[in-house]
Amino acid sequence: MADLFSSFGLKSVSLRNRIAMSPMCQYSAIDGVPGDWHLMNLGARAAGGVGLAIGEATAVSPEGRITPGCTGLWNDAQTEAWARIARFVAAQGAVPGIQIAHAGRKGAARPPWEDGGAQYEPGDARGWQTVGPTAAAFGGNLTRVPRALTEADIVRVRADFAAAARRALAAGFQWLVLHFAHGYLAQSFFSPLSNRRTDRYGGSFENRARFLEETLAAVRAVWPERLPLTARLGVTDFVAGEQPFEESLELVRRLKAGGLDLVDVSIGFNTADRSATPWQQPAFMAPYAARIRAATGLPTAASWNIRDPAVADELVRTGQLDLVMLAKSLIDDPHWAYHAARSLGREAPKAWLSRQYASGL
């Protein structure tokens, strides 16, 4: 029986345990180029024992950033900077992964520590023209009205995802995540809360799913079969008017048929209304992941309010998750994996720690 501390193999990649560092935006890049902060952020968790360390939502184009400080993978300088980080993560025994993304209508925003992350006003040189499936602002403090993408634009964005995937491979990443969640471009195409198109990319389930399926196909064509191709997908918004869960389930089936190897089950975040989201419930997305895993046979991961090692271990033991994605827990304790093993009475493998640290314990 698998548990939190057993290895996990997917394609040709083997993780030393089922603990993964979830992508966490740092808003600290310069012109999309990651720097020392990003090396420290991912490197510390790799040295602390996680099996998989995934880089933050990394834009496939300048307009695909959330903020001016977001990382990118659209030029050589960014690729070279990421390569340094991927090499360091791998040298610590963790698998280096990266999430590629397009922010869509939620782009052109300030970092969260400036004015709560509100979007720059039109005319402010720090912002840019956002895009989306429909010319409708997100709401809340994200008030910029995006330009609705034409079909020619969609072809270009699809090519941007494929190009970013090639750069991720060149940088040495062994695990690729497509960001199909959190109200960003792909998710906003799938959700009826944000997609009001009347062409073949809007309306019916088949049409709303088309952007995601085509983007996966474009990336699948350039990403090696030997390496995991995964996606983070928002399967519910916890609000009225969202896509039925059965549609999310059917989309996962289609993505699996298109070559997806694992799905990280998350929230849609297609509206500013989050009042019904069960934030206080531990691992509240795990039941959705378990249903998807049982119905499709696709390996699953999930995050959101997973802090207790016993809860994380139980999620794997009961077959709800194949990987446990951690964010805040790893901010609080970069050596969470090592300490979790000790707290559950397991021999904490010193091999999960850097030799510099392990030699002192």
C-alpha positions in Angstrom: 0.0 0.0 0.0 1.3 3.4 -1.0 1.8 6.1 1.7 3.1 9.6 1.9 6.7 8.5 2.1 6.7 5.8 -0.7 8.2 6.6 -4.1 6.0 7.6 -7.0 6.8 6.8 -10.6 5.2 8.5 -13.6 6.5 7.9 -17.1 10.3 7.8 -16.7 10.4 10.0 -13.6 10.5 8.7 -10.1 9.8 10.9 -7.0 11.4 9.9 -3.7 8.1 10.5 -1.9 4.5 11.7 -2.5 5.2 15.3 -1.3 5.3 18.0 -3.9 5.9 21.8 -3.7 2.9 23.4 -5.3 3.6 26.3 -7.7 3.6 29.6 -5.7 3.9 33.0 -7.4 6.7 35.1 -6.0 6.2 38.3 -8.2 10.0 38.9 -8.0 11.3 38.4 -11.5 12.8 41.1 -13.7 11.6 41.1 -17.3 10.4 37.5 -16.7 13.9 36.4 -15.6 14.0 34.4 -12.3 16.8 35.3 -10.0 18.4 34.4 -6.6 15.1 34.5 -4.8 13.6 31.8 -7.1 16.7 29.7 -6.6 16.4 30.0 -2.9 12.6 29.4 -2.9 12.7 26.2 -4.9 16.1 25.1 -3.8 15.4 25.2 0.0 12.3 23.0 -0.4 14.3 20.6 -2.6 17.0 20.4 0.0 14.3 20.0 2.6 13.1 16.7 1.2 10.2 17.2 -1.2 9.9 14.7 -4.0 8.8 17.3 -6.6 9.5 21.1 -6.6 7.3 23.0 -9.1 8.2 26.5 -10.3 5.5 29.2 -10.1 3.0 30.1 -12.8 5.4 31.1 -15.6 4.0 33.1 -18.5 4.2 31.9 -22.1 4.3 35.5 -23.3 4.6 39.1 -21.9 0.9 39.6 -21.9 0.5 36.3 -20.1 2.0 37.5 -16.9 -0.1 38.2 -13.8 2.2 41.0 -12.7 5.3 42.7 -14.2 7.2 40.6 -11.6 6.1 37.2 -12.9 8.5 34.8 -14.4 8.4 33.9 -18.1 9.6 31.4 -20.6 9.4 33.3 -23.9 13.1 34.1 -24.4 16.6 32.7 -24.0 17.6 34.8 -21.0 14.6 33.3 -19.0 15.4 29.8 -20.2 19.1 30.1 -19.1 18.1 31.5 -15.7 15.6 28.7 -15.1 18.2 26.1 -16.2 20.4 27.1 -13.2 17.5 26.6 -10.9 16.4 23.3 -12.4 20.0 21.9 -12.0 20.1 22.9 -8.4 16.8 21.3 -7.6 17.8 18.1 -9.3 21.1 18.1 -7.4 19.2 18.1 -4.1 17.4 14.9 -5.1 14.0 16.4 -6.0 12.5 16.4 -9.5 12.3 19.9 -11.0 9.0 20.9 -12.4 7.5 24.1 -13.9 4.0 25.4 -14.5 3.4 27.4 -17.7 0.5 29.8 -17.8 -1.3 32.7 -19.4 -3.1 35.0 -16.9 -5.7 36.2 -19.4 -8.0 38.8 -18.1 -6.4 38.7 -14.6 -3.1 40.0 -15.9 -1.6 43.6 -15.7 -1.9 43.5 -11.9 0.2 44.9 -9.1 1.9 42.4 -6.8 -0.4 41.5 -3.9 1.6 43.7 -1.4 0.7 46.8 -3.5 -2.9 48.0 -3.4 -4.0 44.4 -2.8 -3.0 43.3 -6.2 -5.3 45.6 -8.1 -4.9 45.9 -11.8 -3.1 48.9 -13.2 -5.4 51.5 -14.7 -5.5 51.8 -18.5 -2.8 54.2 -19.6 -0.4 53.2 -16.8 2.8 52.1 -18.5 3.3 49.3 -16.0 0.2 47.5 -17.3 -0.8 46.1 -20.7 -3.9 45.2 -22.7 -5.3 42.0 -21.1 -7.1 39.4 -23.2 -9.8 36.8 -22.5 -12.5 34.7 -24.1 -15.0 37.5 -23.6 -14.6 41.3 -23.2 -15.7 41.3 -19.5 -13.7 42.3 -16.5 -13.1 39.8 -13.7 -14.5 42.0 -10.9 -13.4 43.0 -7.5 -10.2 45.0 -7.8 -9.5 43.4 -11.2 -11.4 45.9 -13.3 -9.6 46.1 -16.6 -11.8 45.0 -19.5 -9.9 42.4 -21.6 -9.9 42.3 -25.4 -11.8 39.2 -26.6 -9.4 36.9 -28.4 -10.0 36.2 -32.1 -9.5 32.7 -33.5 -6.2 33.9 -34.9 -5.1 35.1 -31.4 -6.0 31.6 -30.1 -3.7 30.0 -32.6 -0.9 32.3 -31.5 -1.5 31.6 -27.8 -1.5 27.9 -28.5 1.9 28.3 -30.2 3.2 30.3 -27.2 2.4 27.4 -24.9 4.2 25.0 -27.2 7.2 27.2 -27.4 7.3 27.6 -23.6 7.2 23.8 -23.3 10.2 23.5 -25.6 12.0 26.0 -23.5 11.1 24.2 -20.2 12.6 21.1 -21.7 15.7 22.9 -22.7 16.0 24.3 -19.2 16.1 20.8 -17.8 12.6 20.5 -16.3 11.4 17.0 -16.0 7.8 17.7 -15.0 5.5 20.1 -16.9 2.2 21.6 -15.5 -0.3 23.4 -17.7 -2.1 26.0 -15.7 -5.8 25.3 -16.5 -7.1 26.8 -13.2 -7.7 29.8 -11.0 -9.5 32.0 -13.5 -6.6 32.4 -15.8 -7.0 32.2 -19.6 -7.5 28.4 -20.1 -9.9 28.2 -17.1 -11.8 31.2 -18.2 -12.5 29.6 -21.6 -13.9 26.5 -19.9 -16.2 28.2 -17.3 -19.6 29.5 -18.3 -19.1 32.1 -15.6 -16.5 33.8 -17.8 -17.0 32.6 -21.3 -19.9 34.3 -23.2 -18.6 33.5 -26.7 -21.0 32.4 -29.5 -18.4 30.9 -31.8 -16.9 27.4 -31.6 -15.0 28.4 -28.4 -18.1 29.2 -26.4 -21.5 28.0 -25.4 -21.6 24.2 -25.2 -19.4 22.0 -23.1 -17.6 20.8 -26.3 -16.9 24.4 -27.4 -15.8 25.6 -23.9 -13.4 22.7 -23.6 -11.9 23.2 -27.0 -9.2 25.8 -26.0 -7.9 23.4 -23.3 -7.9 20.3 -25.5 -6.2 22.1 -28.3 -3.6 23.7 -26.0 -2.8 20.2 -24.5 -2.4 18.8 -28.0 0.0 21.5 -29.0 2.1 20.9 -26.0 1.8 17.1 -26.2 3.3 17.4 -29.7 6.6 18.9 -28.4 6.9 17.5 -24.9 8.6 14.1 -24.7 6.4 11.1 -24.1 8.9 9.9 -21.5 8.3 12.9 -19.2 5.1 13.7 -17.2 2.7 16.2 -18.8 0.2 17.3 -16.2 -2.4 20.1 -15.6 -3.8 22.0 -12.8 -7.6 22.2 -13.4 -10.3 24.1 -11.6 -13.2 21.7 -11.3 -15.5 23.8 -9.2 -16.0 27.5 -8.2 -18.4 26.8 -5.3 -20.9 29.3 -6.8 -24.1 29.1 -8.8 -23.8 29.1 -12.6 -20.5 27.2 -12.7 -19.9 24.2 -15.0 -21.5 21.0 -13.5 -18.9 18.7 -11.9 -19.9 16.1 -14.5 -18.5 18.5 -17.2 -15.2 18.8 -15.3 -15.1 15.0 -15.0 -15.7 14.6 -18.8 -13.0 17.2 -19.5 -10.5 15.2 -17.5 -11.4 12.1 -19.5 -10.8 13.9 -22.7 -7.5 15.4 -21.5 -6.4 11.9 -20.5 -7.2 10.6 -23.9 -5.2 13.5 -25.3 -2.1 12.5 -23.4 -2.4 14.0 -19.9 -0.6 12.0 -17.3 -1.9 13.5 -14.0 -4.3 16.2 -12.9 -3.9 18.5 -10.0 -7.5 19.1 -8.9 -8.1 22.7 -7.8 -10.6 25.6 -7.8 -11.9 27.6 -10.7 -11.6 31.1 -9.2 -13.6 32.5 -12.2 -15.4 35.1 -10.1 -14.5 37.4 -7.2 -17.1 35.7 -5.0 -15.4 33.1 -2.8 -17.8 33.3 0.1 -19.0 29.7 -0.3 -15.5 28.1 -0.5 -14.9 25.8 2.5 -11.5 27.3 3.4 -11.5 26.0 7.0 -12.0 22.4 6.0 -8.8 20.4 5.8 -8.0 19.0 2.3 -11.4 20.2 1.0 -10.4 19.5 -2.7 -9.4 15.9 -2.0 -12.9 14.4 -2.3 -13.1 15.9 -5.8 -9.8 14.4 -6.7 -10.8 11.0 -5.4 -13.9 11.0 -7.5 -11.9 11.9 -10.6 -9.3 9.3 -9.8 -11.9 6.6 -9.4 -13.9 7.6 -12.5 -11.0 8.1 -14.9 -8.1 6.1 -13.6 -5.9 9.2 -14.0 -3.4 9.9 -11.1 -4.4 12.9 -9.1 -2.9 15.5 -6.8 -4.5 18.3 -4.8 -3.6 21.1 -2.4 -5.6 23.6 -0.3 -5.4 23.5 3.5 -3.3 20.4 3.9 -1.0 20.9 6.8 -1.2 17.9 9.2 1.2 15.1 8.2 -1.4 12.5 9.4 -4.0 13.9 7.0 -1.6 14.0 4.1 -0.6 10.4 4.7 -4.2 9.3 5.0 -5.0 10.9 1.6 -2.4 8.7 -0.1 -3.1 5.6 1.9 -6.9 5.7 1.1 -6.2 6.3 -2.6 -7.7 9.8 -2.8 -4.4 11.3 -4.0 -1.2 10.1 -5.6 0.6 13.3 -4.7 0.0 15.8 -1.9 0.7 19.4 -3.0 1.9 21.7 -0.3 2.2 25.5 -0.3 1.8 27.3 3.0 3.1 24.3 4.9 6.4 24.5 3.0 6.6 28.2 3.5 6.3 27.6 7.2 8.7 24.7 7.2 11.0 23.9 4.2 11.9 20.6 5.9 8.2 19.6 6.3 8.8 16.2 4.6 11.6 15.3 7.0 9.7 16.5 10.1 6.4 14.7 8.9 8.2 11.4 8.8 9.5 11.9 12.3 6.1 13.0 13.6 4.4 9.9 12.2 7.0 7.5 13.8 8.7 6.8 10.5 12.5 6.7 10.1 13.1 10.1 8.6 15.5 9.5 5.7 18.6 11.6 5.9 18.8 11.1 2.2 15.9 13.6 1.9 18.2 16.3 3.3 21.2 17.9 1.8 24.4 16.3 3.0 25.4 19.6 4.5 22.4 19.5 6.8 22.2 15.7 7.3 25.8 15.5 8.5 24.8 17.7 11.5 21.9 15.6 12.7 
